């Protein structure tokens, strides 16, 4: 059985300030279509980076974005788990 990844679940982060970016439902799918990126090529290792956000650039309304695929550790070690305080 093949799993289908929902592109709307991609994490979006501001590349400038590091804060999560929330946008309206369907925006990720729309951006992927405009960029001609096939959603079936994406998985849980992919994130979207925004070159700014309303929090750090309040006068802007549009931002350049890019899809990034995170790699596994090069030496084969497992990544450390993130811990929130």
BANUTOR-112943 format. One line per field, with one value per atom (N, C-alpha, C, O): residue in one letter; atom name; x, y, z. Coordinates in Angstrom, 2 decimals. Example, Ala and Ser with C-alpha at 12.3 -4.5 7.8 and 13.67 -1.06 7.14 Angstrom:
// BANUTOR-112943
res <- (A; A; A; A; S; S; S; S)
atom <- (N; CA; C; O; N; CA; C; O)
X <- (13.19; 12.30; 13.20; 14.24; 12.85; 13.67; 12.90; 13.41)
Y <- (-5.69; -4.50; -3.30; -3.32; -2.25; -1.06; 0.03; 1.14)
Z <- (7.80; 7.80; 7.80; 8.46; 7.08; 7.14; 7.87; 8.04)
***
This chain:
// BANUTOR-112943
res <- (X; X; X; X; X; X; X; X; X; X; X; X; X; X; X; X; X; X; X; X; X; X; X; X; X; X; X; X; X; X; X; X; X; X; X; X; X; X; X; X; X; X; X; X; X; X; X; X; X; X; X; X; X; X; X; X; X; X; X; X; X; X; X; X; X; X; X; X; X; X; X; X; X; X; X; X; X; X; X; X; X; X; X; X; X; X; X; X; X; X; X; X; X; X; X; X; X; X; X; X; X; X; X; X; X; X; X; X; X; X; X; X; X; X; X; X; X; X; X; X; X; X; X; X; X; X; X; X; X; X; X; X; X; X; X; X; X; X; X; X; X; X; X; X; X; X; X; X; X; X; X; X; X; X; X; X; X; X; X; X; X; X; X; X; X; X; X; X; X; X; X; X; X; X; X; X; X; X; X; X; X; X; X; X; X; X; X; X; X; X; X; X; X; X; X; X; X; X; X; X; X; X; X; X; X; X; X; X; X; X; X; X; X; X; X; X; X; X; X; X; X; X; X; X; X; X; X; X; X; X; X; X; X; X; X; X; X; X; X; X; X; X; X; X; X; X; X; X; X; X; X; X; X; X; X; X; X; X; X; X; X; X; X; X; X; X; X; X; X; X; X; X; X; X; X; X; X; X; X; X; X; X; X; X; X; X; X; X; X; X; X; X; X; X; X; X; X; X; X; X; X; X; X; X; X; X; X; X; X; X; X; X; X; X; X; X; X; X; X; X; X; X; X; X; X; X; X; X; X; X; X; X; X; X; X; X; X; X; X; X)
atom <- (N; CA; C; O; N; CA; C; O; N; CA; C; O; N; CA; C; O; N; CA; C; O; N; CA; C; O; N; CA; C; O; N; CA; C; O; N; CA; C; O; N; CA; C; O; N; CA; C; O; N; CA; C; O; N; CA; C; O; N; CA; C; O; N; CA; C; O; N; CA; C; O; N; CA; C; O; N; CA; C; O; N; CA; C; O; N; CA; C; O; N; CA; C; O; N; CA; C; O; N; CA; C; O; N; CA; C; O; N; CA; C; O; N; CA; C; O; N; CA; C; O; N; CA; C; O; N; CA; C; O; N; CA; C; O; N; CA; C; O; N; CA; C; O; N; CA; C; O; N; CA; C; O; N; CA; C; O; N; CA; C; O; N; CA; C; O; N; CA; C; O; N; CA; C; O; N; CA; C; O; N; CA; C; O; N; CA; C; O; N; CA; C; O; N; CA; C; O; N; CA; C; O; N; CA; C; O; N; CA; C; O; N; CA; C; O; N; CA; C; O; N; CA; C; O; N; CA; C; O; N; CA; C; O; N; CA; C; O; N; CA; C; O; N; CA; C; O; N; CA; C; O; N; CA; C; O; N; CA; C; O; N; CA; C; O; N; CA; C; O; N; CA; C; O; N; CA; C; O; N; CA; C; O; N; CA; C; O; N; CA; C; O; N; CA; C; O; N; CA; C; O; N; CA; C; O; N; CA; C; O; N; CA; C; O; N; CA; C; O; N; CA; C; O; N; CA; C; O; N; CA; C; O; N; CA; C; O; N; CA; C; O; N; CA; C; O; N; CA; C; O; N; CA; C; O; N; CA; C; O; N; CA; C; O; N; CA; C; O; N; CA; C; O; N; CA; C; O; N; CA; C; O)
X <- (0.84; 0.00; 0.89; 1.84; 0.58; 1.34; 0.66; -0.54; 1.46; 0.93; 0.91; 1.83; -0.13; -0.20; -0.01; -0.74; 0.96; 1.27; 0.43; 0.38; -0.24; -1.05; -0.15; 0.40; 0.03; 0.93; 0.49; 1.31; -0.76; -1.23; -0.65; -0.74; -0.04; 0.58; 2.05; 2.70; 2.58; 3.97; 4.15; 3.32; 5.24; 5.59; 6.14; 6.95; 5.68; 6.14; 6.80; 6.21; 8.02; 8.78; 9.37; 9.76; 9.44; 10.08; 11.59; 12.13; 12.26; 13.71; 14.44; 15.58; 13.79; 14.42; 14.36; 15.39; 13.16; 13.01; 12.80; 12.87; 12.56; 12.42; 11.05; 10.85; 10.10; 8.76; 7.94; 8.13; 7.04; 6.13; 5.24; 4.88; 4.89; 4.00; 2.70; 2.72; 1.60; 0.29; -0.40; -0.42; -0.95; -1.72; -2.99; -3.21; -3.82; -5.14; -5.07; -4.12; -6.11; -6.22; -6.14; -6.79; -5.36; -5.23; -4.07; -3.73; -3.45; -2.36; -1.15; -0.53; -0.81; 0.34; 0.10; 0.98; -1.06; -1.38; -1.31; -0.80; -1.82; -1.79; -0.35; -0.01; 0.50; 1.89; 2.65; 3.43; 2.41; 3.07; 2.66; 3.49; 1.39; 0.91; 1.55; 1.98; 1.62; 2.26; 3.74; 4.27; 4.40; 5.82; 6.05; 7.19; 4.96; 5.01; 5.76; 6.55; 5.47; 6.02; 4.93; 3.84; 5.24; 4.29; 4.19; 5.18; 3.03; 2.88; 3.23; 3.58; 3.14; 3.46; 4.96; 5.38; 5.78; 7.23; 7.62; 8.79; 6.68; 6.95; 6.65; 5.85; 7.31; 7.05; 7.25; 7.41; 7.24; 7.32; 8.67; 8.81; 9.66; 10.97; 11.01; 12.01; 9.95; 9.92; 9.33; 8.40; 9.88; 9.38; 9.36; 10.03; 8.60; 8.59; 9.22; 8.84; 10.19; 10.81; 10.31; 10.32; 9.87; 9.41; 10.49; 11.06; 10.77; 11.79; 11.16; 11.13; 10.66; 10.00; 8.59; 8.06; 8.00; 6.64; 6.03; 6.76; 4.74; 4.12; 4.68; 4.61; 5.24; 5.81; 7.10; 7.32; 7.97; 9.27; 9.34; 10.24; 8.40; 8.34; 6.87; 6.20; 6.36; 4.92; 4.34; 3.13; 5.15; 4.63; 4.50; 3.92; 5.04; 4.98; 3.76; 3.30; 3.23; 2.10; 2.42; 1.68; 3.51; 3.91; 5.38; 6.19; 5.70; 7.05; 7.46; 6.63; 8.72; 9.28; 9.36; 9.69; 9.05; 9.11; 9.93; 10.10; 10.42; 11.11; 10.82; 10.66; 10.76; 10.54; 11.91; 12.74; 12.13; 13.40; 13.13; 12.16; 13.99; 13.90; 15.05; 16.21; 14.72; 15.73; 16.34; 15.62; 17.65; 18.36; 18.58; 18.52; 18.83; 19.22; 20.65; 21.36; 21.08; 22.46; 23.40; 23.14; 24.48; 25.41; 26.14; 26.45; 26.42; 27.18; 26.29; 26.76; 25.00; 24.10; 23.48; 22.63; 23.88; 23.29; 21.87; 21.50; 21.09; 19.73; 19.80; 20.70; 18.87; 18.81; 18.38; 17.65; 18.83; 18.40; 16.95; 16.53; 16.20; 14.83; 14.77; 15.57; 13.83; 13.64; 12.91; 11.99; 13.31; 12.70; 12.20; 12.95; 10.95; 10.39; 10.31; 9.95; 10.63; 10.52; 9.25; 8.98)
Y <- (-1.18; 0.00; 1.25; 1.33; 2.22; 3.45; 4.54; 4.76; 5.22; 6.34; 7.58; 7.81; 8.37; 9.64; 10.76; 10.83; 11.62; 12.72; 13.94; 14.32; 14.54; 15.73; 16.96; 17.29; 17.66; 18.81; 19.94; 20.78; 19.96; 21.00; 20.83; 21.74; 19.67; 19.42; 19.85; 19.70; 20.39; 20.85; 21.97; 22.87; 21.88; 22.92; 24.11; 23.96; 25.32; 26.56; 27.42; 27.66; 27.86; 28.65; 29.88; 29.84; 30.98; 32.19; 31.99; 31.67; 32.18; 32.01; 33.14; 32.96; 34.29; 35.43; 35.30; 35.42; 35.06; 35.08; 33.68; 33.54; 32.67; 31.31; 30.95; 29.84; 31.87; 31.60; 30.78; 30.92; 29.94; 29.23; 30.24; 31.28; 29.92; 30.77; 30.00; 28.86; 30.62; 30.02; 30.80; 32.03; 30.07; 30.73; 29.97; 28.89; 30.54; 29.96; 28.58; 28.24; 27.79; 26.43; 26.47; 27.30; 25.59; 25.48; 26.28; 26.11; 27.16; 27.99; 27.16; 27.46; 26.14; 25.29; 24.62; 24.63; 24.04; 23.38; 24.38; 24.06; 25.57; 26.61; 26.99; 27.09; 27.19; 27.56; 26.45; 26.72; 25.20; 24.07; 23.99; 23.71; 24.24; 24.21; 25.32; 25.09; 26.53; 27.66; 27.39; 27.80; 26.69; 26.38; 25.12; 24.72; 24.48; 23.23; 22.12; 21.39; 22.03; 20.97; 19.93; 20.24; 18.70; 17.60; 17.22; 16.76; 17.38; 17.05; 15.61; 15.31; 14.71; 13.30; 13.10; 12.03; 14.10; 13.99; 14.47; 14.37; 14.97; 15.50; 14.47; 13.55; 14.62; 13.74; 14.52; 15.74; 13.79; 14.43; 15.10; 15.80; 14.89; 15.55; 16.92; 17.63; 17.31; 18.58; 19.69; 19.47; 20.88; 22.07; 23.22; 23.16; 24.24; 25.45; 26.56; 26.79; 27.25; 28.41; 29.66; 29.75; 30.63; 31.91; 32.95; 32.98; 33.78; 34.83; 36.05; 37.14; 35.85; 36.90; 36.47; 35.49; 37.22; 36.94; 38.24; 39.22; 38.27; 39.49; 39.91; 41.08; 38.95; 39.28; 40.06; 40.98; 39.71; 40.38; 41.43; 42.27; 41.39; 42.41; 42.82; 42.44; 43.60; 43.89; 44.66; 44.59; 45.37; 46.16; 45.35; 45.83; 44.13; 43.28; 42.36; 41.97; 42.03; 41.11; 39.86; 38.88; 39.88; 38.71; 38.39; 39.29; 37.11; 36.67; 35.54; 34.72; 35.51; 34.41; 33.18; 33.28; 32.02; 30.78; 29.75; 29.85; 28.77; 27.64; 26.37; 26.39; 25.26; 23.96; 23.33; 23.26; 22.86; 22.25; 20.83; 20.59; 19.89; 18.52; 18.33; 18.46; 18.01; 17.78; 16.40; 15.44; 16.30; 15.03; 14.34; 14.97; 13.05; 12.30; 12.67; 13.26; 12.34; 12.58; 11.86; 10.72; 12.52; 11.96; 10.72; 9.83; 10.66; 9.52; 8.35; 7.40; 8.42; 7.33; 7.36; 6.52; 8.32; 8.42; 8.93; 9.63; 8.57; 9.11; 10.56; 10.94; 11.35; 12.74; 12.79; 11.92; 13.81; 13.98; 14.44; 15.20; 13.98; 14.40; 15.85; 16.27; 16.61; 17.97; 17.94; 17.15; 18.79; 18.85; 20.27; 21.23; 20.39; 21.71; 21.90; 20.97; 23.09; 23.41; 24.16; 24.52)
Z <- (0.00; 0.00; 0.00; 0.77; -0.86; -0.96; -0.15; -0.26; 0.68; 1.45; 0.57; -0.21; 0.72; 0.00; 1.02; 2.01; 0.77; 1.68; 1.30; 0.14; 2.28; 2.06; 2.09; 3.14; 0.96; 0.93; 1.86; 2.23; 2.23; 3.15; 4.56; 5.39; 4.82; 6.12; 6.17; 7.21; 5.08; 5.08; 6.10; 6.21; 6.84; 7.81; 7.04; 6.13; 7.41; 6.78; 7.85; 8.91; 7.57; 8.54; 7.86; 6.69; 8.61; 8.12; 8.20; 9.26; 7.08; 7.03; 7.77; 8.21; 7.89; 8.58; 10.10; 10.77; 10.63; 12.09; 12.70; 13.92; 11.88; 12.38; 12.93; 13.42; 12.85; 13.37; 12.36; 11.15; 12.85; 11.94; 11.22; 11.78; 10.00; 9.21; 8.98; 8.51; 9.30; 9.07; 7.95; 7.96; 7.00; 5.96; 5.68; 6.23; 4.82; 4.62; 3.97; 3.27; 4.23; 3.69; 2.17; 1.53; 1.60; 0.15; -0.43; -1.60; 0.38; -0.12; -0.54; -1.56; 0.22; -0.14; -1.49; -2.35; -1.68; -2.94; -4.09; -5.16; -3.88; -4.92; -5.28; -6.46; -4.26; -4.51; -5.23; -6.14; -4.83; -5.50; -6.96; -7.83; -7.23; -8.61; -9.43; -10.56; -8.87; -9.58; -9.85; -10.88; -8.92; -9.07; -9.90; -10.13; -10.34; -11.11; -10.35; -10.93; -9.05; -8.21; -8.01; -7.54; -8.36; -8.22; -6.74; -6.17; -6.10; -4.68; -4.35; -3.21; -5.32; -5.04; -4.83; -4.38; -5.14; -4.92; -3.52; -3.15; -2.75; -1.42; -0.35; -0.55; 0.81; 1.94; 3.23; 3.22; 4.35; 5.66; 5.93; 6.93; 5.07; 5.25; 4.59; 4.70; 3.89; 3.17; 4.03; 4.82; 3.87; 4.55; 3.54; 2.51; 3.85; 3.02; 3.84; 4.99; 3.23; 3.87; 3.17; 1.94; 3.95; 3.45; 3.73; 4.82; 2.75; 2.93; 3.60; 3.03; 4.79; 5.56; 5.94; 5.41; 6.86; 7.30; 7.83; 8.02; 8.06; 8.60; 9.96; 10.32; 10.70; 12.01; 11.92; 12.71; 10.98; 10.91; 9.80; 9.80; 8.86; 7.80; 7.67; 6.71; 8.64; 8.71; 7.52; 7.29; 6.78; 5.65; 4.37; 3.39; 4.34; 3.15; 3.20; 4.28; 2.02; 1.95; 1.13; 1.19; 0.38; -0.39; -0.10; 0.12; -0.11; 0.21; -0.73; -1.12; -1.08; -1.86; -0.97; 0.21; -1.54; -0.77; -1.53; -2.75; -0.81; -1.44; -0.66; 0.56; -1.38; -0.76; -0.53; -1.44; 0.69; 1.08; 1.57; 2.29; 1.16; 1.68; 2.66; 2.29; 3.90; 4.92; 4.72; 4.44; 4.86; 4.69; 6.02; 7.08; 5.95; 7.14; 7.48; 6.66; 8.69; 9.09; 8.13; 7.75; 7.72; 6.75; 7.25; 6.47; 8.55; 9.05; 9.47; 10.09; 9.13; 9.42; 10.79; 11.10; 11.64; 12.98; 12.88; 11.93; 13.85; 13.93; 14.36; 15.11; 13.89; 14.32; 15.78; 16.26; 16.48; 17.89; 17.89; 17.02; 18.86; 19.00; 19.47; 20.30; 18.94; 19.40; 20.73; 20.92; 21.65; 22.97; 23.19; 23.01; 23.58; 23.87; 25.38; 26.11; 25.84; 27.26; 27.54; 28.68)
***
